[in-house]
């Protein structure tokens, strides 16, 4: 695909169509990789996106219970004073 380089203030850049942005899930930023005389643009994943909904679902299913007790039976809090 050929795109034109355009002037943006004192810099230059190019525009990506809405279709491309949606198809590759590009929102605010991309990672730019320079390799083998090529420029590769990669969407930046948001690794924690959707966690709030997943945590809510875990809570509704009762899957958010502790697997270990907070305090062990043999723990001595006097050591910490």
Secondary structure, DSSP 8 states (H G I E B T S, - for coil): -----EEETTEEE----HHHHHHTT--S-EEEEEETTEEEEEE---TTTTHHHHHHHHHHHT----SS-SS-TT--GGGG-
